Amino acid sequence: MSKRLGMVLALAGAGLAGAAGASAPAAAQEAYAIEVGADQTVLDLVVRGTTTRVPDIVTISAGVTSEAGNASEALRLNSASMQRVVEALRDLGVARRDIRTQQINLSPIYEDRRYGGVAKISGYRASNMVSVRFREIEQSGRVLDILVGEGANQINGPSFELDDPDEALDEARRDALEQGRERAELYAKALGKRVVRLAHFSEGRSRMPSPIVVTGARMEMDAAAAPPIEAGEQEIGVSLEMRFILE
């Protein structure tokens, strides 16, 4: 004798739609079934495989903040400063495609309101932030040095990553599968059973290398005081949900 174990895959929010009387999408109604014998046991596992790599790409965000009595002057000063920063990066060999504008902002500066009354605008503040991406990680300190020397007064980063993570992700997947099989065998042996088959598995969200971030806002430092930058190793992981049948 056998019983039929059914599992319905539902899209997020489909339950709410059903409660409201709306018809669920066809994909939400798809189901699959797994035959489970009367003397069999279902084992559900969540395993995570990992591997490590040395990052080969670094990203640094650099910005310039300028203040002036009127908006147009603040923007003019800011644009001139940022242009010097971009030209310095290009002279260093950073490709144009690896320099990306992240944000441009212009905002009023108000007088001190400690003594009450209506706050008046005393000037304007303009800011411009760019993202710089390059592969010569050993040049990170020099890049920071040049950025500050050319007028950048906002620095965020560095963030490290892999240019091509596919090989590392596949290695993490193999590690997860091996862990899943070993853990299933362990549970089966402890229960006096054996693993019959892997009935189902799905891959969870892959964990990409996490940025290592050091931030500093409106920095004021000597251009010769560039900090040393070390990429180190980063972990890449993949999670698998696995369903085994034991008997």
Backbone hydrogen bonds, N-H to C=O, Kabsch-Sander energy under -0.5 kcal/mol:
donor,donor_aa,acceptor,acceptor_aa,energy
3,K,36,V,-1.9
5,L,3,K,-0.6
5,L,34,I,-1.8
6,G,4,R,-0.8
7,M,32,Y,-1.7
9,L,7,M,-0.5
9,L,30,E,-1.3
10,A,8,V,-0.6
14,A,11,L,-2.4
17,A,13,G,-1.9
18,G,14,A,-2.4
19,A,15,G,-2.1
20,A,16,L,-1.5
21,G,18,G,-1.5
22,A,17,A,-2.3
28,A,25,P,-0.8
29,Q,25,P,-0.7
29,Q,26,A,-1.2
30,E,26,A,-0.5
30,E,27,A,-0.8
32,Y,7,M,-1.5
34,I,5,L,-2.2
36,V,3,K,-1.7
38,A,1,M,-1.4
40,Q,37,G,-1.8
41,T,246,L,-3.0
43,L,244,F,-3.0
44,D,42,V,-0.5
45,L,242,M,-3.2
47,V,240,L,-2.5
49,G,238,V,-2.7
51,T,236,I,-1.9
53,R,234,Q,-2.1
56,D,161,E,-1.4
57,I,161,E,-1.8
58,V,134,F,-2.5
59,T,159,S,-2.4
60,I,132,V,-2.6
61,S,156,N,-3.2
62,A,130,V,-2.7
63,G,154,Q,-2.8
64,V,128,N,-2.2
66,S,126,A,-3.1
68,A,124,Y,-2.0
74,A,70,N,-2.1
75,L,71,A,-2.3
76,R,72,S,-2.3
77,L,73,E,-2.7
78,N,74,A,-2.1
79,S,75,L,-2.8
80,A,76,R,-2.1
81,S,77,L,-2.2
82,M,78,N,-2.7
83,Q,79,S,-2.3
84,R,80,A,-1.6
85,V,81,S,-1.8
86,V,82,M,-2.6
87,E,83,Q,-2.4
88,A,84,R,-2.1
89,L,85,V,-1.9
90,R,86,V,-2.4
91,D,87,E,-2.4
92,L,88,A,-1.3
93,G,89,L,-0.5
93,G,90,R,-1.1
94,V,89,L,-2.2
98,D,95,A,-1.4
99,I,96,R,-1.7
100,R,98,D,-0.6
100,R,131,S,-2.5
102,Q,129,M,-3.2
103,Q,129,M,-1.6
105,N,127,S,-2.7
107,S,125,R,-2.5
109,I,123,G,-3.1
110,Y,108,P,-0.5
111,E,120,K,-2.8
116,G,113,R,-1.8
122,S,109,I,-3.4
123,G,109,I,-1.2
124,Y,68,A,-3.0
125,R,107,S,-3.3
126,A,66,S,-3.0
127,S,105,N,-2.8
128,N,64,V,-1.8
129,M,103,Q,-2.8
130,V,62,A,-3.1
131,S,100,R,-3.4
132,V,60,I,-3.1
133,R,98,D,-2.2
134,F,58,V,-2.3
137,I,135,R,-1.9
139,Q,136,E,-2.3
140,S,137,I,-2.1
143,V,139,Q,-2.8
144,L,140,S,-2.4
145,D,141,G,-2.2
146,I,142,R,-2.6
147,L,143,V,-2.8
148,V,144,L,-2.4
149,G,145,D,-2.2
150,E,146,I,-1.8
151,G,148,V,-1.6
152,A,147,L,-2.7
153,N,63,G,-1.5
154,Q,63,G,-1.6
155,I,216,G,-2.2
156,N,61,S,-2.8
157,G,214,V,-1.6
159,S,59,T,-2.3
161,E,57,I,-2.1
169,L,165,P,-2.7
170,D,166,D,-2.5
171,E,167,E,-1.9
172,A,168,A,-2.1
173,R,169,L,-2.2
174,R,170,D,-2.3
175,D,171,E,-1.9
176,A,172,A,-2.2
177,L,173,R,-2.6
178,E,174,R,-2.3
179,Q,175,D,-2.3
180,G,176,A,-2.5
181,R,177,L,-2.3
182,E,178,E,-2.4
183,R,179,Q,-2.6
184,A,180,G,-2.3
185,E,181,R,-2.3
186,L,182,E,-2.0
187,Y,183,R,-2.4
188,A,184,A,-2.6
189,K,185,E,-2.5
190,A,186,L,-2.2
191,L,187,Y,-1.7
192,G,189,K,-1.2
193,K,188,A,-3.5
196,V,194,R,-0.5
196,V,245,I,-3.3
197,R,245,I,-1.1
199,A,197,R,-0.8
199,A,243,R,-2.3
200,H,243,R,-1.5
202,S,241,E,-2.2
204,G,239,S,-3.8
207,R,237,G,-3.1
208,M,206,S,-0.8
213,V,211,P,-0.8
216,G,155,I,-2.2
219,M,153,N,-1.2
225,A,222,D,-2.4
234,Q,53,R,-2.7
236,I,51,T,-3.0
237,G,207,R,-1.5
238,V,49,G,-2.4
240,L,47,V,-3.1
241,E,202,S,-3.0
242,M,45,L,-3.0
242,M,240,L,-0.6
243,R,200,H,-3.3
244,F,43,L,-3.1
244,F,242,M,-0.5
245,I,197,R,-2.5
246,L,41,T,-3.2
246,L,244,F,-0.5
247,E,194,R,-2.3
